[in-house]
Amino acid sequence: MVMENFWKWMRRSVSPVFWALLFAAFILWYIAKLSYTYTTEHDVRLLVDGQPLEVTCVVEGPGANLFGYKVYSNKTLRIPLSELKYEVLHGEGHEGKIHIDPQSLQKAVSVRFSDIKVLSVGHVPEIDLPAKP
């Protein structure tokens, strides 16, 4: 009953022009906020010599660019192992695995993201040593 009376009062008291201008103000405010620089985490899918992995990167850039990557970027970045620094792991449970240097991975990823800055790369999982041709 109370809500019904409230909606009746709103329809009588508030003009449709007010709602249209309020909506336009919200859109303009949101567009203005997207021009600011933000820092956030972004999950990046990679294919390193045929081996899929996903790393979390801390990225910085204008809100519009970050929004675009978050919403529209579903692609997997292909990075050859020859571009990366890595070490072959030895020992029990790690035989035939390699560990990729996070700084070299950060550099390789940042080259592929032209309009945002990659500040750091999170944990990089071990991957299998590629078979020699």
C-alpha atoms as an extended CHARMM CRD file, in Angstrom:
* protein
*
       133  EXT
         1         1  MET       CA              0.0000000000        0.0000000000        0.0000000000  PROA      1               0.0000000000
         2         2  VAL       CA              2.7660000000        2.4240000000        0.9360000000  PROA      2               0.0000000000
         3         3  MET       CA              4.7750000000        1.6710000000       -2.2070000000  PROA      3               0.0000000000
         4         4  GLU       CA              1.6810000000        2.0440000000       -4.3620000000  PROA      4               0.0000000000
         5         5  ASN       CA              1.0240000000        5.5050000000       -2.9300000000  PROA      5               0.0000000000
         6         6  PHE       CA              4.6600000000        6.4290000000       -3.3940000000  PROA      6               0.0000000000
         7         7  TRP       CA              4.6070000000        5.5020000000       -7.1070000000  PROA      7               0.0000000000
         8         8  LYS       CA              1.3830000000        7.4450000000       -7.6310000000  PROA      8               0.0000000000
         9         9  TRP       CA              2.9530000000       10.4990000000       -5.9990000000  PROA      9               0.0000000000
        10        10  MET       CA              6.1170000000       10.0620000000       -8.1260000000  PROA      10              0.0000000000
        11        11  ARG       CA              4.0960000000        9.9420000000      -11.3720000000  PROA      11              0.0000000000
        12        12  ARG       CA              2.1560000000       13.0800000000      -10.3910000000  PROA      12              0.0000000000
        13        13  SER       CA              5.0690000000       15.0930000000       -8.9820000000  PROA      13              0.0000000000
        14        14  VAL       CA              8.1120000000       14.2490000000      -11.0910000000  PROA      14              0.0000000000
        15        15  SER       CA              8.2390000000       15.1560000000      -14.7480000000  PROA      15              0.0000000000
        16        16  PRO       CA              9.4540000000       12.6940000000      -17.4150000000  PROA      16              0.0000000000
        17        17  VAL       CA             11.8850000000       15.4240000000      -18.4830000000  PROA      17              0.0000000000
        18        18  PHE       CA             13.4840000000       15.2110000000      -15.0370000000  PROA      18              0.0000000000
        19        19  TRP       CA             14.0370000000       11.4450000000      -15.4720000000  PROA      19              0.0000000000
        20        20  ALA       CA             15.5030000000       11.9470000000      -18.9440000000  PROA      20              0.0000000000
        21        21  LEU       CA             17.9080000000       14.6200000000      -17.6980000000  PROA      21              0.0000000000
        22        22  LEU       CA             18.8470000000       12.5110000000      -14.6690000000  PROA      22              0.0000000000
        23        23  PHE       CA             19.6440000000        9.5940000000      -16.9710000000  PROA      23              0.0000000000
        24        24  ALA       CA             21.6930000000       11.8580000000      -19.2940000000  PROA      24              0.0000000000
        25        25  ALA       CA             23.6170000000       13.2370000000      -16.2990000000  PROA      25              0.0000000000
        26        26  PHE       CA             24.4010000000        9.7040000000      -15.1350000000  PROA      26              0.0000000000
        27        27  ILE       CA             25.7220000000        8.7360000000      -18.5900000000  PROA      27              0.0000000000
        28        28  LEU       CA             27.8810000000       11.8690000000      -18.8340000000  PROA      28              0.0000000000
        29        29  TRP       CA             29.2320000000       11.3120000000      -15.3030000000  PROA      29              0.0000000000
        30        30  TYR       CA             30.1240000000        7.7040000000      -16.1650000000  PROA      30              0.0000000000
        31        31  ILE       CA             31.8930000000        8.7570000000      -19.3770000000  PROA      31              0.0000000000
        32        32  ALA       CA             33.8670000000       11.3750000000      -17.4210000000  PROA      32              0.0000000000
        33        33  LYS       CA             34.9110000000        8.7670000000      -14.8350000000  PROA      33              0.0000000000
        34        34  LEU       CA             36.1900000000        6.4630000000      -17.5800000000  PROA      34              0.0000000000
        35        35  SER       CA             38.8020000000        9.0550000000      -18.5560000000  PROA      35              0.0000000000
        36        36  TYR       CA             40.5610000000        8.7130000000      -15.1590000000  PROA      36              0.0000000000
        37        37  THR       CA             43.5620000000        6.4110000000      -14.7110000000  PROA      37              0.0000000000
        38        38  TYR       CA             42.8780000000        3.2420000000      -12.7220000000  PROA      38              0.0000000000
        39        39  THR       CA             44.8840000000        0.2750000000      -11.4800000000  PROA      39              0.0000000000
        40        40  THR       CA             43.2610000000       -3.1600000000      -11.3900000000  PROA      40              0.0000000000
        41        41  GLU       CA             43.8980000000       -6.8820000000      -11.7840000000  PROA      41              0.0000000000
        42        42  HSD       CA             43.2790000000       -8.5300000000      -15.1350000000  PROA      42              0.0000000000
        43        43  ASP       CA             43.4190000000      -12.2600000000      -15.8800000000  PROA      43              0.0000000000
        44        44  VAL       CA             45.3850000000      -12.9490000000      -19.0440000000  PROA      44              0.0000000000
        45        45  ARG       CA             45.2100000000      -16.2220000000      -20.9510000000  PROA      45              0.0000000000
        46        46  LEU       CA             48.4600000000      -17.2480000000      -22.5810000000  PROA      46              0.0000000000
        47        47  LEU       CA             49.6320000000      -19.9300000000      -24.9540000000  PROA      47              0.0000000000
        48        48  VAL       CA             53.3710000000      -20.5100000000      -24.4810000000  PROA      48              0.0000000000
        49        49  ASP       CA             54.6180000000      -22.8820000000      -27.1930000000  PROA      49              0.0000000000
        50        50  GLY       CA             51.2580000000      -24.6440000000      -27.2360000000  PROA      50              0.0000000000
        51        51  GLN       CA             50.8930000000      -24.8410000000      -23.4430000000  PROA      51              0.0000000000
        52        52  PRO       CA             47.9080000000      -22.9080000000      -22.0540000000  PROA      52              0.0000000000
        53        53  LEU       CA             48.2340000000      -20.9700000000      -18.8110000000  PROA      53              0.0000000000
        54        54  GLU       CA             46.4820000000      -18.1060000000      -17.0930000000  PROA      54              0.0000000000
        55        55  VAL       CA             48.1770000000      -15.4100000000      -15.0330000000  PROA      55              0.0000000000
        56        56  THR       CA             46.8200000000      -12.4630000000      -13.1120000000  PROA      56              0.0000000000
        57        57  CYS       CA             48.4160000000       -9.1530000000      -14.0590000000  PROA      57              0.0000000000
        58        58  VAL       CA             48.1760000000       -5.8050000000      -12.3140000000  PROA      58              0.0000000000
        59        59  VAL       CA             47.4740000000       -3.2630000000      -15.0440000000  PROA      59              0.0000000000
        60        60  GLU       CA             47.1110000000        0.5160000000      -15.1520000000  PROA      60              0.0000000000
        61        61  GLY       CA             45.4660000000        2.7300000000      -17.7180000000  PROA      61              0.0000000000
        62        62  PRO       CA             42.4960000000        4.9020000000      -18.6150000000  PROA      62              0.0000000000
        63        63  GLY       CA             39.1800000000        3.4900000000      -17.4470000000  PROA      63              0.0000000000
        64        64  ALA       CA             37.8290000000        3.2310000000      -20.9900000000  PROA      64              0.0000000000
        65        65  ASN       CA             40.7600000000        1.0510000000      -22.0970000000  PROA      65              0.0000000000
        66        66  LEU       CA             40.5770000000       -1.1520000000      -19.0000000000  PROA      66              0.0000000000
        67        67  PHE       CA             36.8250000000       -1.5160000000      -19.4530000000  PROA      67              0.0000000000
        68        68  GLY       CA             37.3860000000       -2.5460000000      -23.0740000000  PROA      68              0.0000000000
        69        69  TYR       CA             39.9310000000       -5.1980000000      -22.1320000000  PROA      69              0.0000000000
        70        70  LYS       CA             37.7490000000       -6.5090000000      -19.3040000000  PROA      70              0.0000000000
        71        71  VAL       CA             34.5970000000       -6.7920000000      -21.4370000000  PROA      71              0.0000000000
        72        72  TYR       CA             35.7600000000       -7.4370000000      -24.9910000000  PROA      72              0.0000000000
        73        73  SER       CA             39.1630000000       -9.1240000000      -24.7270000000  PROA      73              0.0000000000
        74        74  ASN       CA             38.6280000000      -12.8690000000      -24.6590000000  PROA      74              0.0000000000
        75        75  LYS       CA             41.5730000000      -13.7610000000      -26.8350000000  PROA      75              0.0000000000
        76        76  THR       CA             44.5680000000      -15.8440000000      -25.8440000000  PROA      76              0.0000000000
        77        77  LEU       CA             47.9920000000      -14.2590000000      -26.2630000000  PROA      77              0.0000000000
        78        78  ARG       CA             50.5120000000      -16.4420000000      -28.0820000000  PROA      78              0.0000000000
        79        79  ILE       CA             54.0270000000      -16.0580000000      -26.7290000000  PROA      79              0.0000000000
        80        80  PRO       CA             56.9150000000      -18.1680000000      -28.0060000000  PROA      80              0.0000000000
        81        81  LEU       CA             59.1570000000      -19.6370000000      -25.3200000000  PROA      81              0.0000000000
        82        82  SER       CA             62.1570000000      -18.1410000000      -27.1050000000  PROA      82              0.0000000000
        83        83  GLU       CA             60.9820000000      -14.6410000000      -25.9770000000  PROA      83              0.0000000000
        84        84  LEU       CA             61.0370000000      -15.6540000000      -22.3100000000  PROA      84              0.0000000000
        85        85  LYS       CA             63.6690000000      -16.3550000000      -19.6970000000  PROA      85              0.0000000000
        86        86  TYR       CA             63.0860000000      -19.6680000000      -17.9840000000  PROA      86              0.0000000000
        87        87  GLU       CA             64.8020000000      -22.3830000000      -16.0120000000  PROA      87              0.0000000000
        88        88  VAL       CA             64.3980000000      -26.1270000000      -16.3070000000  PROA      88              0.0000000000
        89        89  LEU       CA             63.3730000000      -27.5790000000      -12.9610000000  PROA      89              0.0000000000
        90        90  HSD       CA             65.0080000000      -30.6900000000      -11.5540000000  PROA      90              0.0000000000
        91        91  GLY       CA             64.0010000000      -32.7920000000       -8.6280000000  PROA      91              0.0000000000
        92        92  GLU       CA             61.2070000000      -35.0110000000       -7.5150000000  PROA      92              0.0000000000
        93        93  GLY       CA             57.8170000000      -33.9330000000       -8.8410000000  PROA      93              0.0000000000
        94        94  HSD       CA             59.3060000000      -31.2620000000      -11.1020000000  PROA      94              0.0000000000
        95        95  GLU       CA             60.9940000000      -33.4380000000      -13.7080000000  PROA      95              0.0000000000
        96        96  GLY       CA             60.2920000000      -32.1840000000      -17.2310000000  PROA      96              0.0000000000
        97        97  LYS       CA             58.8730000000      -28.8520000000      -16.0280000000  PROA      97              0.0000000000
        98        98  ILE       CA             60.0510000000      -25.2970000000      -16.5600000000  PROA      98              0.0000000000
        99        99  HSD       CA             59.5700000000      -22.1410000000      -14.5170000000  PROA      99              0.0000000000
       100       100  ILE       CA             59.1390000000      -18.9070000000      -16.5050000000  PROA      100             0.0000000000
       101       101  ASP       CA             60.6990000000      -15.7400000000      -15.1040000000  PROA      101             0.0000000000
       102       102  PRO       CA             57.8210000000      -13.3680000000      -14.1500000000  PROA      102             0.0000000000
       103       103  GLN       CA             59.7090000000      -10.2520000000      -15.2840000000  PROA      103             0.0000000000
       104       104  SER       CA             60.3250000000      -11.6100000000      -18.7710000000  PROA      104             0.0000000000
       105       105  LEU       CA             56.6680000000      -12.6680000000      -18.9590000000  PROA      105             0.0000000000
       106       106  GLN       CA             55.6160000000       -9.1650000000      -17.8550000000  PROA      106             0.0000000000
       107       107  LYS       CA             57.7140000000       -7.6570000000      -20.6470000000  PROA      107             0.0000000000
       108       108  ALA       CA             56.2640000000      -10.0440000000      -23.2570000000  PROA      108             0.0000000000
       109       109  VAL       CA             52.6780000000       -9.3470000000      -22.1460000000  PROA      109             0.0000000000
       110       110  SER       CA             53.1630000000       -5.5690000000      -21.9680000000  PROA      110             0.0000000000
       111       111  VAL       CA             54.4090000000       -5.4940000000      -25.5680000000  PROA      111             0.0000000000
       112       112  ARG       CA             51.0890000000       -7.0300000000      -26.6450000000  PROA      112             0.0000000000
       113       113  PHE       CA             48.9740000000       -4.5470000000      -24.6410000000  PROA      113             0.0000000000
       114       114  SER       CA             49.6780000000       -1.2560000000      -26.3710000000  PROA      114             0.0000000000
       115       115  ASP       CA             47.3200000000        1.1070000000      -24.5540000000  PROA      115             0.0000000000
       116       116  ILE       CA             47.5780000000       -0.1100000000      -20.9600000000  PROA      116             0.0000000000
       117       117  LYS       CA             50.5990000000       -0.5710000000      -18.7230000000  PROA      117             0.0000000000
       118       118  VAL       CA             51.3530000000       -3.9730000000      -17.1660000000  PROA      118             0.0000000000
       119       119  LEU       CA             52.7580000000       -3.2340000000      -13.6920000000  PROA      119             0.0000000000
       120       120  SER       CA             53.3040000000       -6.7930000000      -12.4800000000  PROA      120             0.0000000000
       121       121  VAL       CA             52.5390000000      -10.4250000000      -13.1500000000  PROA      121             0.0000000000
       122       122  GLY       CA             51.2000000000      -12.7000000000      -10.4470000000  PROA      122             0.0000000000
       123       123  HSD       CA             52.1020000000      -16.3290000000       -9.8230000000  PROA      123             0.0000000000
       124       124  VAL       CA             53.3140000000      -18.0620000000      -12.9790000000  PROA      124             0.0000000000
       125       125  PRO       CA             52.5370000000      -21.7910000000      -12.8840000000  PROA      125             0.0000000000
       126       126  GLU       CA             55.0820000000      -24.3600000000      -13.9960000000  PROA      126             0.0000000000
       127       127  ILE       CA             54.5650000000      -25.7270000000      -17.4810000000  PROA      127             0.0000000000
       128       128  ASP       CA             55.7850000000      -28.8880000000      -19.1970000000  PROA      128             0.0000000000
       129       129  LEU       CA             59.0270000000      -28.7490000000      -21.1120000000  PROA      129             0.0000000000
       130       130  PRO       CA             58.1230000000      -28.6240000000      -24.8120000000  PROA      130             0.0000000000
       131       131  ALA       CA             59.0520000000      -31.6930000000      -26.8470000000  PROA      131             0.0000000000
       132       132  LYS       CA             62.0160000000      -31.2090000000      -29.1360000000  PROA      132             0.0000000000
       133       133  PRO       CA             61.1950000000      -31.6040000000      -32.8300000000  PROA      133             0.0000000000
